[in-house]
Amino acid sequence: QVQLVESGGGLVQAGGSLRLSCAASGRTFDSSAMGWFRQAPGKEREFVASINWNGGGASYADPVKGRFTISRDNAKNTVYLQMNSLKPEDTAVYYCAGRGAYYRGTSSNTYDYNYWGQGTQVTVSS
């Protein structure tokens, strides 16, 4: 079993930056791909970014390409989302997600992820 705990959300002005962290417990973290998703009020949960098991590959949703960077530190069982040039439309609850053991490739689909954190609120003011 894997537990995920996000941190780092908050209120920031447009153009600012935040770094989200996701601490994972469980032995399978370093064998699995990880992802970040977000959900704004009244909208469906959407893909933000995903990183493969060893950090050698990543994928991003078009709205965040060039602004957000996903990374991971397997020694610390932590995945990060660096968010720069934030926009009001980035306001959402951000969720960390983990794929099952030995599912090493990235994915943009929610149903490919077995484990979810509780979410952290990111609010970008204009």
C-alpha positions as CSV (number, residue, x, y, z in Angstrom):
1,Q,0.0,0.0,0.0
2,V,1.2,3.5,-0.8
3,Q,0.1,6.7,1.0
4,L,0.6,10.1,-0.6
5,V,0.7,13.4,1.2
6,E,0.9,16.7,-0.7
7,S,2.2,20.0,0.6
8,G,3.2,23.4,-0.7
9,G,-0.1,24.9,-1.9
10,G,-1.2,28.4,-1.1
11,L,-2.2,31.8,-2.4
12,V,0.0,33.5,-5.0
13,Q,-0.3,36.4,-7.4
14,A,-0.4,35.9,-11.1
15,G,3.1,35.5,-12.5
16,G,4.4,34.0,-9.2
17,S,5.7,30.5,-8.4
18,L,5.0,27.7,-6.1
19,R,6.5,24.3,-5.6
20,L,4.3,21.4,-4.6
21,S,5.7,18.3,-2.9
22,C,4.3,14.8,-2.6
23,A,5.8,12.5,0.1
24,A,5.1,8.8,-0.5
25,S,5.2,5.9,1.9
26,G,5.5,2.4,0.7
27,R,8.2,0.2,-0.9
28,T,7.0,0.5,-4.5
29,F,7.6,4.3,-5.0
30,D,10.8,4.0,-6.9
31,S,9.4,1.4,-9.3
32,S,6.3,3.4,-10.3
33,A,5.4,6.4,-12.4
34,M,3.9,9.4,-10.6
35,G,1.6,12.2,-11.7
36,W,0.0,15.4,-10.8
37,F,-3.7,16.2,-11.6
38,R,-5.9,19.2,-10.7
39,Q,-9.5,19.9,-10.2
40,A,-11.1,23.3,-10.3
41,P,-14.6,24.0,-8.9
42,G,-17.3,22.6,-11.2
43,K,-14.8,20.9,-13.5
44,E,-13.5,17.4,-13.9
45,R,-10.2,16.3,-12.6
46,E,-7.5,16.9,-15.3
47,F,-4.0,15.8,-16.0
48,V,-1.2,18.2,-15.3
49,A,2.1,16.2,-15.5
50,S,3.6,12.7,-15.2
51,I,7.1,11.4,-14.6
52,N,8.4,7.9,-15.2
53,W,9.9,5.6,-12.5
54,N,13.4,7.0,-12.6
55,G,12.8,10.5,-13.6
56,G,14.2,10.0,-17.1
57,G,11.0,11.0,-18.9
58,A,8.0,13.3,-18.3
59,S,4.9,14.4,-20.0
60,Y,2.8,17.6,-19.6
61,A,-0.6,18.9,-20.4
62,D,-0.5,21.6,-23.1
63,P,-1.7,24.4,-20.8
64,V,1.3,24.0,-18.4
65,K,4.0,23.1,-20.9
66,G,7.0,25.5,-20.5
67,R,5.7,26.7,-17.1
68,F,5.6,23.6,-14.9
69,T,8.3,21.0,-14.2
70,I,7.8,17.7,-12.6
71,S,10.7,15.9,-10.9
72,R,11.3,13.2,-8.3
73,D,13.8,12.2,-5.7
74,N,13.6,8.5,-5.2
75,A,16.0,8.6,-2.2
76,K,13.5,10.8,-0.5
77,N,10.3,9.1,-1.8
78,T,9.1,12.5,-3.0
79,V,7.8,13.9,-6.2
80,Y,7.7,17.7,-7.0
81,L,5.8,20.1,-9.2
82,Q,7.5,23.4,-9.8
83,M,5.0,25.9,-11.1
84,N,6.2,29.1,-12.6
85,S,4.4,32.0,-14.3
86,L,1.2,31.0,-12.6
87,K,-2.1,32.2,-14.0
88,P,-5.6,32.6,-12.4
89,E,-6.8,29.6,-14.5
90,D,-4.2,27.4,-12.7
91,T,-6.4,27.8,-9.5
92,A,-7.5,24.3,-8.4
93,V,-6.9,21.6,-5.9
94,Y,-3.8,19.7,-7.0
95,Y,-3.6,16.0,-6.4
96,C,-0.5,13.7,-6.4
97,A,-1.1,10.2,-7.9
98,G,0.9,7.0,-8.1
99,R,0.7,4.1,-10.5
100,G,0.8,0.5,-9.3
101,A,4.1,-1.3,-8.6
102,Y,6.3,-1.7,-11.7
103,Y,4.0,0.5,-13.9
104,R,7.0,2.6,-14.9
105,G,5.7,4.7,-17.8
106,T,4.0,8.0,-17.7
107,S,0.2,8.3,-18.2
108,S,-2.3,11.2,-18.5
109,N,-5.3,9.0,-17.6
110,T,-6.7,9.1,-14.1
111,Y,-7.7,5.4,-14.3
112,D,-4.0,4.4,-14.6
113,Y,-3.3,5.6,-11.1
114,N,-3.9,3.4,-8.1
115,Y,-3.0,5.8,-5.3
116,W,-4.1,9.4,-4.6
117,G,-3.3,12.1,-2.1
118,Q,-5.8,14.3,-0.3
119,G,-5.0,17.3,-2.5
120,T,-3.6,20.8,-1.8
121,Q,-5.2,24.0,-2.8
122,V,-3.5,26.4,-5.2
123,T,-5.1,29.8,-5.7
124,V,-3.7,32.4,-8.1
125,S,-5.0,35.9,-7.8
126,S,-5.1,38.3,-10.7
